[in-house]
């Protein structure tokens, strides 16, 4: 009996699959190059956890390499669950095409009845959404199934755009999950062949669109560090973002947001808050970054450091030159905020540092506060601290903005310094909220229009004569029909819908 070319290919794949199931493959879902890399870093992994979920990495890896919280967040969203199911089924098809083809053709199995190869649970969200990728009465090749899945992923990937942290551009994520030329059978078959040859190089043997020749990357490109083997591309956020930006033709530089505070810093901050209930945070708005400070407060809040009045209030000492984002700090953090804007006597001289010093004295001698957090990278407050030896201080500074001599002086006097740069991964939605706040404020300042006056002017210009009640009703209907339009250059106009 002579076998045609397709049958020979399927038979070869079946043999390879069977060998692999019997332990013939050196790779497994437990090996992906990660064991060759040291895991001594405490970097956050929210971004790689999102990617790991969407590309179908097994559930048991969450709570270990990846965030359990991110898994639960995405698992609770039907859109994300659909993408995960599709990618997981695609990976299973690509790993064992011969064996799956054999079961379909010789055992009359559908994809959802091969629990040893594909978890049937992945089909539940697809069935609920009306997505049918099991064969029914018409058998299809593995390649055709993957084409069908690729089309579903391409059509639905944009649905999850709002679930992705803004630090990872959506197009970069899309390029990672969508298979290039995924609707063409020959291209899909070539992708299957490449994947089967190199599956051990993929994260937990889950397919993603990744250029395997990217074997080296700079751990700290901003420091011109030596290149090192790429290894596990989903090891942590810093590594993945460095590589995925580079693959997409740009360079990732926002490293503060993907570098976690070390254990010593967190313990120093936690100890101060435990030992000093009712502390007050004084902020030198001229010498503190609102985003980094908010990220630090977010970390404190998430880790229970602000419970039971541990932080009594926040006092912002501000100058009219500083940024508007301080205005939304209270709504984001949930601690009472007092905002003191300091007027200048002369245009070139700020009085913020003097006002903060006076405020600290008032809080201590009048209100009895004996513990302060000082958010400033300025050294001018040492005189105040020195004058109040019975008061406990902790300084929140930015590493690149505070002088080494100042840090040494504080530490020699037993004043702890914590760097707000180290908490930038906790920014969450603060940047978006701050941008929305400032943009809305600028928009309202730029567009100062009384629609009632415009309507009355139009009414007169049209030489219409109606009673006041009729005019009121017409005005209400007109306003309801107004819609903003924005052209490609960002110009805003108002039209009737």
N, C-alpha and C positions, 0 to 999 in steps of 0.2 A: 504494500500500500504506500502510495506517495503522498506526502503532505505538502500542501501549498505553502507559500511564503508566510502568510498570516498565521496559519496553524503552527508552523515551526517556531515562529516568534513567541506565540502564546505558550507553547510547550516549554521553550527555553526559560521564559519568565516564570512559569509555574515551578520548574525545577529549582530556579534560584530562590523563589519565595519559600519553597518547602525547606531548602537547606538553611535559609535564614531563620525559619521558625524552629528548627532543630538546634539552633545555637551556633550556626556556621558563621554568623557575622560578628566581627569584633566590636561593632558599635551597638549601642542601645539607647533608649530614651534617657538613660542616666548619664551618658557621656556625650559631651559636646565641646570638649576643649576647656571647660571651666576648671577641671581639676589641675590644670597646669598654671593657673593664675592664683595669686594670693588673694584671700578674701579678708584682709585685715582692715579694709576701708569701711567706713560707716556711711557710705553714700546713699541718698534716697533712691528709691526705685519705682516711683510712681509712673514714670513714662514707660519704662520697659515692662512694667506690669500691664499697662494698657495694651501695648503691642503684643505681649505674650498671650493675653486673653484673646485678642482678636485673631491671632494667627493659630489658635487652637492648641496651645501648649497644655499638657494634661493638668487636670485639677489638682493633683497631689503636689505639684510644684509651687502652688500658692500657699503662703504661710511659711515657705522655706525661702526659695530664691525671690519670690515675687509677693506682692502685697495682697493679703487676704481682703483688706478693705476695698481695694480696687476691683478685685474679682466680684465681690458682692454688689458693688455699685453697678458694674456693667451687666452682671447677671440679672439684675432687676430691670433692665431695659431691653424690650423686645428687639429693637433695632440692632443692638450690639450682639444679642444672643443669636440672631439670624446669621450675622457675619461670622461669628465664631463657629457655628455649626457648619456653615458652608466650607470654611477653610479647613476645619478638622476632617471633614469627609474627603475633601480634595487631597489632603496629605495622605490619608489612608489609601486612597485609590492610587496615588503615585508611588507609595511604598510597596504595595503588593498587587500590581496590575495583573500579573499572570494568575495568581491564586484566585483573585476576585473574578476574573474572566472565566476561569475554570468552574467556579461555583455557580455563576450565572448560566453558563451554557450547558453544563453537565448535571448540575443538581437543581436547576431551575430556581435558584435563590435570587431574591431581590436584595438590594443594598441594605435594607433595614432588617434583614434576617441573617446577618453574618456577625453576631455579637463578638466573635473572637477576632474579627478584623476591623469592624466599625461599630462604635457604640450606638445602639438604637436610639438612645436619648437625644442624639443630635437631630433626629428627624422630627421630634415633637414640635419645636418652634417653627420649623419649616412647614409642617402640615397645617399648623394653626394659622400661618400666614398665607396658605394656599399655594405654597411652592412645592411642586411635585418633581422630584428627581429620581424616584424609583420607577422601575421599568414597566410594571403592570404586565400586559400581555406582549409588549414589544421589547425584545431584548436589544440592548445597545452595547457597543464596545466601551471599554474603560475610557478611551480617549474622548468619545462622544459625551460620556457623563461629565468629564472634566470640562469640556467646552460649555456644556449646559451650566455647570456650577460657576465657571468663570464669568459667563454672561450675567448670572444673577448677582455675583459680587460686584461687577462693574456697574450694574444698574442700581444697586442699593448702597454702595459704599458712602455716597454723599449723605445718606440719612443719618450717619453717626458723627457728622462734622462737629456738632455742638458738644459732643462727649469727649473731645480730644483737647488736652491742655494746649493753650496757645503757644507754648514754647516749642511744640512740635508742629511745624506747618502742615496743614491737612494734606497738601499735595505730596509731601514727603511720605506721609503715612500711606496715602493712596498708592504711591509708586512702590511701596514695600509689600503691599498685600495683593494688588491686582497683577495678574500674570500678563506680561507683554504678549501681544498677538494671541491672546488666550482663546479667541474664537476660531483659530485656524488649526485644523487637526494635525498637520505636519509640525507646526511650531510647538503644539502641546506635547506631541510624542517626543520631540527633541528635549523638551523640558523634563519629561519623565525620565528619559535616559540619563540626562545630566544629574538629576536629583538622586537616582538610584546609585550612581557611581560615587557620589560625594555626600550622601545624606548625613554622614557623621559630622560634617562641617556645619550643619544647620542647627539652630537652637532646639535641643531635644528632638531632633530629626523631624521638625515641623517645617514645611516648605514656606519660604518667603522669597520675594524677589530680591536677591542679593548678589552682588558681584563678588564671587569667591576670590577673585584675584586681589581684593582689598585685604591683604594679609597683614599689613602693618599700619599702625596709626601712632600718633604722638599722644601720650598720656597728658602732657601739658604743652600743647603747641605754643602757647603764649610765652613759655619759658625756653623754647627751642630744645625741648627734651629729646633724648634719643628715641627712635622708633622701636616699637616692640611688637611681637606677634599679635594679630588681631584676636585670635582665640574665640571665646564666647562673645558674640556681638551684643547679646542682651545681658551682659554681666551687670551693668548698672547704667543709670541715666546718662552720666557723663560720657561714658564710652560710646553708647549707642548714638547719642546726639552728635558727638564729634564725627562719627563715621557717616551717619545718614545725611548730615549737612554737606559733608565733603563729597559724597557720592552724587548729591543733587546740585553740585556746582557752587556751593557757598561755604562759609566757614562759621562754625559755632563759637561764640565768644562769651556767652552769658554764664560763665562757670559758677558764679556765686549761687545761682538758683539750683544747681545740682550737686552741691557739696554740703554735706550735713555737718552740723556742729559735732565736735568730738565729745566723748563721754565726760571728760574733765570740765569742759565749758558748761555743759548741761547741768552737771552736779553742782558746780559753783553757783549757778543761777538759782537752782532749786533750793540749795541750802540757805541762800540769803533770804528767799521768800518764806521758807519754813520758819526761820528764826526771827523774822521781822514782820509780823502781821500788822497791817495798817500802814505800810510804807507808801510813800508818794513818789510818783515819777515826774521829774522836772525835765522839760525838753527844751534845749537850745535849738530852735528851729533853723537857725542860720548854720549850725554845724552838726546837723543830724539829717540822715536820709529818711524821709517818711516811709518809703517802701521797705527798707531794711528794718527799721524800727517796728513797723507793723508786722513784719514777718516774725520778728523776735517775740512780740506780744502774742501773736497767733500760736507760736510754739508753747509759750507759757500757758496760754489758755487751754490748748489741747492736752497738756500734761498736768493739768490740775494745779498750777502754780498761782492762779488768780482766784481760787475758791475762797469762800468765807471771809471776804474782805481783805485778803492778803495784800492787794493793791487798792488803796483807798480811793485814789483819784490820779488823774494825769493833768498836769498844768503845762500848757504850751506857751512859751515865751517867744513871741513872733515879731517880725518886722514886715512892713508892707512889701518889701522886696522879695520875700520868700514865696514858695509855691503854694497854690491853692489846695493841694491835695491834703493838707493838714485838716481841712474842714470836715472830712468824712471819717476821721480816725475813730470818733466815738461810736458811730454806727457800725463800724467794722469790728471793733475790739470788744465793746460791751462794758467798758469801764467809764465812769463819769469823767468828762473832759472839761476843763476850764481853759479858755483861750484868751490870753492877754496879748493884745497887739500893742507894741511899744512905739510911740511916736518919736521921730528924730528931732533933735534941737537944730542940728545942722545936717545938711544933705549927705555928708560923707561919713558921719559918725553914728554907728548903731549903738543903742543902749541896752540891747538884749541881755548881755552878760551881767550888767549891773542889776537889771530888773530881776533876773533869775536868782542872783545872790540875795537880793532883798526878799524875794519870795520865799527862798529857803529859810531865811532867818525868821520871817513871819510864821511860816508853818511850824517851825521848831519852838520858838519862844512864846508864841500866842496859842497855837493849836496843839502843841505837845507832841508833834511828830518827831520821832527819833531815828527814823531810817529813810533814806532817800536813794532812789535810782536816778542818776544823772545821765541823760542822753545827750552827749556832746563829745566831739573829738578835740575840743579846745582845752588848752592847759590853764586857762585863766581862772578856773574854779578851785585850784589848789589852795589859794589863800582863804577861801570860804571854808573849805574842809578843815584846814589847819586851825581855824578859829573856833571850830565846834568839835573838840576832841571826843565828846561823849556821844556824838551822832555817828551812826553806821552808814557808810556809803558803798554803792556799787556803781561803776561807770559802764555805760553802754556806748561803745565807740566803734568807729569804722577802722579796720586794720590799716588801710593805706592813708588815712587822714590824720591819725594821731601819732605823735612823735615817739620814738623808742625811749627817749629820755623821760618823757611824761609817764609812759607805762611803767618804767623802772621806778620812778618816784612813787607812784601810787602803790605798786606792789611792795616796795620796801616799807611803806607805812601801813601795810595790811589792808589796802583798799583793792578789792577785786575788780578786774577789768574783763568784760565780756564783749566779744566782737559781734556786732549785729550782722556783718557780712555772712556769718556762718549759718544764719537761719533763713536765707533768702529762698530756700526751696518751699517755705511755708507761705509764700505770697498768695497762693490760691487766686481768688478773683479780685484781689485788691487793686492790681494794676488796671484791670478792665474797668472796675468801678471808679477808680480815680480818673481815668481818661474820660469816662462817660460824664462824670461830674464837671470836669474842666471844660469839655466840649460843649455841654449843655449851657454852661455859664457864658462861654464866649458866643454861642449861637444866639442866646437871648439878648446879649449886649449888642450884637450886630443887627438883629432883627427886632426893632422896636416899632410895632405897628398896631394901631387900634383899628380892628376890623369894623367896628361899628361906625367910626368916623368915615372910613373908606366907603362903606355901604351907603351912608347918607349922602356922601359926595357923588357917588355913582347914581343914586336915585335922583338927585337934583339935575345932574348932567343929562340924564335920559328924559328929563322933563315929565316925570311921572308924578301923579297926585293920588295918594292913597291915605286912608286913615291910619292913625298910629298903631292900632291893633294889627291891621293888615301888614303894615311895614315890619312890625315885630315878628310876625309869623314868617314873612318872606326872608327876613334876616336869618332867623333860626334855620330855615331850610337851606339857605345859601351856605351857611357855615358848615353844615353837615356834609355838603357835597364837595368841600375843598380837600384836595389831596396834594401832598408835596411830590415834586418830580426832580430827580437829580440826573443831569446828563453825564456823559463820559468824562468830562473835565472837572466834575464836582460842583457845577453851578446848580443852585437851588432855585426852583420856581414853584409857584402855587397854581394849580389848575383845578377845574371842576371835573369830577370823576365821570 
